[in-house]
């Protein structure tokens, strides 16, 4: 009898769980990314082409990855980058 060792780390386990919970995560990502992108544009990102592109490109990339049913290991980093960018811009325009 031979025992198999599981060498997966935490990141691989997270992606495996995210693939299992794909449809619930997709609905949350669409809601969060869409709303934060709209708020960032509404707060003032529309005033400059560079900040508008900084909001639109990651948002549309994330939504396109969701629409194309890409692996969650591509979707989650794109969504994280999008959310962080939107929060930074919202914070910047809120105190500016």
N, C-alpha and C positions, 0 to 999 in steps of 0.2 A: 504494500500500500504506500502510495506516495502522496505527500502533502504539498499542495500548491501554495506558494506564498503570494500574497497580494501586495504588490509594490506601488499601488496607486497612492498619490499624495492627496492633500486636501483639495487642490484645485481641480484635479481630475474627478474627484468624488462630487464636487459642486456642480461641474458640468453634466455629470451623469444624472444627478438629481434634477437639474434644470431641464434636461431633455425629457425626463419623465413627467415633469410638471409644466410642459411647454405651453399648453393652451391658457393656463392661468397666468403664467408669466407674460405671455404675449399681450393679453388684455391689459395687464397692469403697465407694461412698458408703453403701449400705445397711449394710454391715458396720461401717464406722467410725462413722457417725451413731448406729446402733442400740446399739453397744457403749458408746460414750462417754456416751450418754444414760442408759443403765442404770447405769454406774459413777458418774455424777454424782448420780443419785438415791440410789444405795446409799451414797455417801460422806456424805450428809447433806442433800441438797436436799429430801428428803421432809419434813424437820422444819418447814418454813415454806411456806405456800401460795404466796408470791411467788416463792421460788426454785424450787419445783416447777413453777409456771407458766412460769418462765423457761427451764426445761429442756424441758418438754412441748410448748409451743407451737411453737418452732422445729423440734423433732424431728418432730412430726407434720406440720408444714407441708412440710418437706423430703420426708418419706416420701409425702405426698399428691401432691406435684409429680412424684415418680418414678412413682407408680402411674398418674397421669393422662397420662403420656408428654408432659410439658410440654417446651418447648425447653430445651436445656442452658444457655442464657443466663439462665434463671430458676432452674434447679436449682443451678448452681454457687455463686452468691452465697448462696442459702439454706443450702446445706450448709456453706459457709465460716463463715457467721454462727453456725450451730448448733455446729460444732466449736470455734470460738473461745469461745463462751459456755460450753460444757461443760468445756473445759480450764481456763478461769478459775475456774469453780465447783469443779472437782476440786482445783485448787491451793489455793483458799481453804479448803476443808474438810479438806484433807490437813494443813495447817499451823495449823489452828484447834483 
